[in-house]
């Protein structure tokens, strides 16, 4: 297949490319400029070169997007986050001479907004807030591809766990015994192993019945303090130092809600379609990631 990937050098992109490159597909990467980190066999395209490409892609996998949790949500930062998702997706659609047969685009469980109460399936109405507005706009730019008879699959990701990403940022404080319950630790923590993210993308490519939005989170429902204890245990460290809510609000402002709140998200549609998660237990997932590191 001819597959175009945006965000190929990111955390998910790197893992996905490893598997794509072993499957003998023709891989194209959308880049701002030539990137030497990408394998030499990958055709690198900018938006300008994409617009003159006289070919149809079988699949576009849209992973690009600025890190939502890397800095506080100032007005300027919010606009950057929107542009890196919505504007880029719109620009890809405009640049293509022929619509793809399939678009796989990312979103996040932030789609459901800031909540601790209630259970959120794919059909559950979301709560208001910036994280919902951002995800909803991103999903709308992806679903616009439906107009061209493109099959569209959207994955609403939980915290993706693997060697890199969010875990790499948490690792140092946990190694020093500074990891622990955040804001009481009773908010829900939606997680998914990187291998399951890659497997879900491959499944969506192969299975024509996949369409619409899916919660891509492990079926095991855990609270944040459970995650903290499990991660500390995988590092042979204690998880004794709690972080109060007021401190996070002071440090991060509105963005603190990503850490202090968390809804109960269920992967209902994936389970109905028979998707089998490789990792359904947080302890096993975290131990495997530490083993890979060594």
FENUR-V290298 format. One record per helix or strand of 3 or more residues. SS is the DSSP state (A for helix, B for strand). FROM is the first residue (numbers start at 1). TO is the last residue. If there is no record, write none. Layout:
SS,FROM,TO / SS,FROM,TO
This chain:
B,2,6 / A,11,21 / B,26,30 / B,43,45 / A,47,51 / B,59,62 / A,75,95 / B,102,108 / A,109,112 / A,130,148 / B,151,157 / B,159,161 / A,165,175 / B,191,193 / A,194,206 / B,212,216 / A,224,234 / A,245,260 / A,268,272 / A,282,293
